[in-house]
Amino acid sequence: MNVLLLAALCAFTPDNQADVGGPLRLRNEFPFQTIFLSTPPLDARIPRRARLDISLGVYNSFGYILGPGATQQINSNNAAGNPQPVSLGQVFADAAARPASTYYIADVETTKLDVLFSQPFGRRWMLEVEAPFYYYSGGWMDPVVSFWHHGFGLNNGNRQLFPDNSGELAIAHGTNRLGYQGDGGIGIGDLTLRGVRQLTPAAHGWPAVALSGAVKLPTGSVRKIQGSGCWDTGLGLHFTQQSGQSWFYGTLGYNFIGGWRGMPGVPTRNTVDTQFGYEYRVSPRWSCLAAFGLYDHPIETAEPKSVGSLATVVSLGARYTDQRNVEMEWGFVENIVRNSNTHDFGLYARVRFWPGQAERPPAPVSY
């Protein structure tokens, strides 16, 4: 009986198991969050082969903290039955009149293309290079999100006060201001370099544990809100544990935020990120996944329900792998607590390639 059970478990575990699988690598894509460094969920196992991950996601954000002038304008337009985009001039005027306050609106859709290359070095080290590309626009998802919210009885967050798919992204603090309406154009975000060191492999019922260190380079456009214009660094602790056909992932990250060159009047703070992930391998090729994340926000503000609040994100996905040449993943992300500091809903897809051929597994080493 034990032999049969062992054979069944081996059937769900490919020879190159460190190369495949892993947690849902998703994060908070709210525009005023994504320009800063955050610690992504990582697999504590070190792969044997270099790999290239390409993902495409569409994330709908809707959040705002507005001053009295802009709020009155919105109410007047809706009382007349004519919802209109917020006047950014009024948002900036409110901020100038109240220099201690931070006002913003993010009624926007983010299309993100992410390119991630991972290169292992031996059995314990790995280097990652990640390049995101952003495109902000009015998009097409507002009616979809509203339908989703109404269908499941979720808070729609006053979306009815604004026209669908208009596209507005702006923030103001005193006389410091950034933002635009409509199409923001395609641009590269801030590059991230990350090193991963496995501390212990999975053995004797204990999880694999790894430590990561990251540096975010200021390569994105500050004017288009595609980068912060400052260097950030971060540390992460990651674990991976297998139990039969289930895989459990955890990440705890601390990010040292270097500031925001585009908004020097807005104070920033260091942040803590926490993620938990689960993967169930239905068959040798198919998996279903879930993840939950808590994201601290680097912008300090005193107003309630602001970007300074903790963001919560839940993700569900499915994954297919042929275990050798390609791996594909699809899913969606949703916030849980209604805050004006996280994307509201998103869809994504990812594909993974392994350049070159698989190597023979090296001989076991002692730790």
PELINTA-V24630 format. One record per pair of residues at least 6 apart in sequence whose ideal C-beta (glycine too) atoms are under 6 Angstrom apart, sorted by the first residue. I is the first residue (numbers start at 1). J is the second residue. D is the distance in Angstrom with one decimal. If there is no record, write none. Layout:
I:J:D
I:J:D
This chain:
12:245:5.1
12:281:4.9
12:284:5.6
14:20:6.0
14:323:4.1
16:358:5.7
18:45:4.2
18:47:5.0
19:47:4.5
19:48:5.9
19:49:5.6
20:321:4.9
20:323:5.9
20:327:6.0
22:43:3.9
23:41:3.9
23:249:3.8
23:277:3.4
24:277:5.8
24:289:5.2
24:291:4.2
24:315:4.8
24:317:5.4
25:40:5.2
25:41:5.7
26:315:4.9
26:333:5.5
27:38:5.3
27:40:5.6
28:295:4.3
28:311:4.9
28:313:5.7
28:342:5.1
29:59:4.1
29:110:5.4
29:343:4.5
30:61:5.4
30:341:5.9
30:342:4.9
30:343:5.3
31:106:5.3
31:169:5.8
31:225:5.5
32:307:5.3
35:227:5.6
35:228:4.5
36:228:5.6
36:257:5.6
36:298:4.6
37:216:4.2
37:232:3.6
37:234:5.1
37:255:4.8
38:273:5.2
39:234:5.4
39:236:4.3
39:253:2.3
39:273:4.6
41:249:6.0
41:251:4.8
41:275:4.3
41:277:5.4
42:238:4.5
42:251:5.9
43:240:5.5
44:208:4.0
44:209:5.6
44:210:3.9
44:238:4.5
44:239:5.3
44:240:4.1
45:208:5.3
45:240:5.5
46:120:5.3
46:126:5.3
46:198:5.0
47:120:5.3
48:359:5.6
49:354:4.9
49:358:5.9
50:119:4.8
50:355:5.6
51:118:5.1
51:352:5.7
51:354:5.2
52:117:5.4
52:353:4.8
53:116:4.2
53:352:4.9
54:115:5.7
54:351:5.5
55:114:4.6
55:350:3.8
56:113:5.5
56:349:5.6
57:112:4.9
57:346:5.7
57:348:3.5
58:111:5.4
58:347:5.4
59:110:4.5
59:343:4.1
59:346:3.7
60:109:5.3
60:141:4.3
60:145:5.2
60:344:5.2
60:345:5.1
61:106:4.7
61:108:5.5
61:343:4.6
62:107:5.4
62:157:5.8
62:159:6.0
62:344:5.2
63:106:5.1
63:340:3.2
64:105:4.2
65:103:5.7
65:104:5.9
65:303:5.5
65:306:5.4
66:103:5.6
67:94:2.6
67:103:5.1
69:90:4.8
69:94:4.8
70:86:5.4
70:90:4.6
70:91:5.1
70:94:5.7
73:90:5.7
74:161:5.5
77:83:5.8
77:84:4.6
78:161:5.5
83:161:6.0
83:162:5.7
83:163:5.1
85:166:4.6
85:168:5.5
86:105:5.5
88:170:5.0
88:179:5.7
91:103:5.5
91:170:5.8
91:172:5.7
92:172:4.9
92:177:4.9
94:103:5.6
95:103:5.0
95:172:3.5
95:173:6.0
96:175:5.6
99:174:3.7
102:173:4.6
102:266:6.0
102:301:4.9
103:172:5.3
104:171:3.8
105:168:5.2
105:170:5.6
106:169:5.6
107:162:5.7
107:168:4.7
108:136:5.1
108:167:5.5
108:169:4.6
109:137:5.6
109:139:2.6
109:141:5.7
110:136:5.9
111:135:4.3
112:132:5.9
112:134:5.8
113:133:4.3
114:132:5.0
115:131:4.7
116:130:4.7
117:129:5.0
118:126:5.9
118:128:5.0
119:127:5.1
120:126:4.7
124:198:4.6
125:197:5.9
126:196:4.3
127:195:5.6
128:194:4.2
129:193:6.0
130:192:4.5
131:191:5.5
132:189:4.0
133:188:5.5
134:189:5.3
134:226:4.8
135:186:4.7
136:169:5.6
136:184:3.7
137:167:5.3
137:183:5.0
138:165:4.1
138:166:5.2
138:167:3.1
139:165:5.7
142:164:4.0
142:165:5.0
143:164:5.7
145:344:5.7
145:345:4.8
146:156:5.8
146:159:5.6
149:156:4.4
155:338:4.8
167:182:5.1
168:181:5.2
169:179:5.6
170:179:2.4
171:178:5.6
173:263:5.9
173:265:4.5
173:266:4.8
174:265:5.1
176:263:5.0
176:265:4.4
178:225:5.9
178:262:5.1
184:224:5.3
187:221:5.0
187:224:5.6
187:226:4.7
189:220:4.1
189:226:5.0
189:227:5.6
190:216:5.0
190:217:6.0
190:218:6.0
190:219:5.4
190:220:4.6
190:227:4.4
191:217:4.6
191:219:4.9
192:214:5.8
192:216:5.0
193:215:5.1
194:212:5.7
194:214:4.2
195:213:5.3
196:210:5.5
196:212:4.7
197:211:5.1
198:210:4.6
199:209:4.7
199:211:5.9
200:209:4.9
200:367:6.0
201:208:5.3
202:208:4.2
207:239:4.4
207:240:5.8
207:241:3.7
208:240:4.6
209:239:5.2
210:238:4.7
212:236:4.0
213:235:5.6
214:234:4.5
215:233:5.4
216:232:4.1
218:227:5.8
218:229:5.0
218:230:5.7
220:226:4.0
220:227:2.2
221:227:6.0
222:229:4.1
222:261:5.5
222:262:4.0
228:260:5.0
229:261:2.9
229:262:5.7
230:258:3.7
230:259:4.5
230:261:5.5
231:258:4.7
232:257:5.5
232:258:5.1
233:256:4.7
234:253:5.9
234:255:4.1
235:254:5.3
236:251:5.9
236:253:4.1
237:252:4.9
238:251:5.0
239:250:4.8
240:249:5.6
241:248:4.6
245:281:4.6
246:280:5.5
247:279:4.1
249:277:3.7
250:276:5.5
251:275:4.5
252:274:5.6
253:273:4.2
254:272:5.7
255:271:4.7
256:270:5.4
257:268:4.8
257:270:5.5
257:298:4.4
259:268:5.5
260:266:6.0
260:268:5.7
266:299:5.9
267:300:4.5
268:298:4.8
269:298:5.9
269:300:5.2
271:296:3.8
271:298:5.1
272:296:4.8
273:295:5.4
274:294:4.6
275:293:4.3
276:292:5.1
277:291:4.3
278:290:4.9
279:287:5.2
279:289:4.9
280:288:5.3
281:287:4.9
285:320:5.8
285:321:5.9
286:320:5.8
287:319:4.4
288:318:5.6
289:317:4.5
290:316:5.5
291:315:4.3
292:314:5.4
293:313:4.6
294:310:6.0
294:312:6.0
295:311:4.2
297:307:5.3
297:308:5.5
297:341:5.5
299:307:4.7
299:308:5.9
300:308:5.6
301:308:4.3
305:339:5.7
305:340:5.2
307:341:4.5
309:339:4.9
309:341:5.2
311:341:5.0
311:342:3.9
312:336:4.2
312:337:4.9
313:333:5.8
313:335:5.9
314:334:5.6
314:336:5.5
315:333:4.6
316:331:5.5
317:329:5.7
317:331:2.7
318:330:5.7
319:329:4.5
320:328:5.0
321:327:4.0
327:352:4.0
328:351:5.2
329:350:4.3
330:349:5.1
332:347:5.3
333:346:4.3
334:345:5.5
335:342:4.5
335:344:6.0
